[in-house]
Amino acid sequence: MLVPQVPHGGSGDRGRSRAHHPSTQHSVKTPHPQQLADAIQRLLANDWPAAHALVQDLDDPIAWRIHGLVHRIEGDLSNARYWYNKVGAQIDATRSVEDELTELREYLERDA
């Protein structure tokens, strides 16, 4: 299962500074589970700009995975890899975005 189990602010950072990515220079916060579910729903509806707005300032492994998916969908694979790496995951080109989103949604539902 690719759902991250990295604790908040944990080893998923892989030693990178927060200044590495522009979106992490804003106030960072822990998400409400509904915010993550809303971001997943936005991606499933092909509204990646809205999903990006929901997760870009969040400090959470699930948010980082969603953020990586946003950039994967828009074709910015370098940026997507950055966010996947934060949770110790790699982009799997054999998996569909929908499959990953379903996995994340199911994880959130179990954890609720």
QUIGIMO-V998082 format. One record per residue. N is the residue number from 0. RES is the residue in one small letter. OMEGA is omega in whole degrees, 0 to 359 (none if undefined). BURIAL is # if it has 9 or more other ideal C-beta (glycine too) atoms within 8 Angstrom, else .. Layout:
((N:RES:OMEGA:BURIAL) (N:RES:OMEGA:BURIAL))
This chain:
((0:m:183:.) (1:l:180:.) (2:v:186:#) (3:p:175:#) (4:q:183:.) (5:v:178:#) (6:p:180:.) (7:h:178:.) (8:g:187:.) (9:g:187:.) (10:s:177:.) (11:g:179:#) (12:d:178:.) (13:r:175:.) (14:g:179:.) (15:r:177:.) (16:s:179:.) (17:r:181:.) (18:a:182:.) (19:h:185:.) (20:h:184:#) (21:p:185:.) (22:s:181:.) (23:t:178:#) (24:q:178:.) (25:h:177:.) (26:s:183:.) (27:v:183:.) (28:k:175:.) (29:t:185:.) (30:p:167:#) (31:h:181:.) (32:p:180:#) (33:q:178:.) (34:q:178:#) (35:l:178:#) (36:a:178:#) (37:d:179:#) (38:a:178:#) (39:i:179:#) (40:q:179:.) (41:r:178:#) (42:l:178:#) (43:l:178:.) (44:a:180:.) (45:n:177:.) (46:d:184:.) (47:w:177:#) (48:p:178:.) (49:a:178:#) (50:a:179:#) (51:h:180:#) (52:a:181:.) (53:l:187:#) (54:v:191:#) (55:q:182:#) (56:d:185:#) (57:l:179:#) (58:d:186:.) (59:d:181:#) (60:p:178:#) (61:i:177:#) (62:a:179:#) (63:w:177:#) (64:r:178:#) (65:i:179:#) (66:h:176:#) (67:g:178:#) (68:l:177:#) (69:v:182:#) (70:h:175:#) (71:r:180:#) (72:i:182:#) (73:e:177:.) (74:g:178:.) (75:d:187:.) (76:l:177:#) (77:s:178:.) (78:n:178:#) (79:a:180:#) (80:r:178:#) (81:y:183:#) (82:w:175:#) (83:y:181:#) (84:n:179:#) (85:k:180:#) (86:v:178:#) (87:g:180:#) (88:a:175:#) (89:q:175:.) (90:i:178:#) (91:d:184:.) (92:a:180:.) (93:t:179:.) (94:r:177:.) (95:s:175:.) (96:v:180:#) (97:e:178:.) (98:d:178:.) (99:e:180:#) (100:l:177:#) (101:t:179:.) (102:e:180:#) (103:l:179:#) (104:r:179:#) (105:e:177:.) (106:y:180:#) (107:l:180:#) (108:e:178:.) (109:r:185:.) (110:d:184:.) (111:a:none:.))
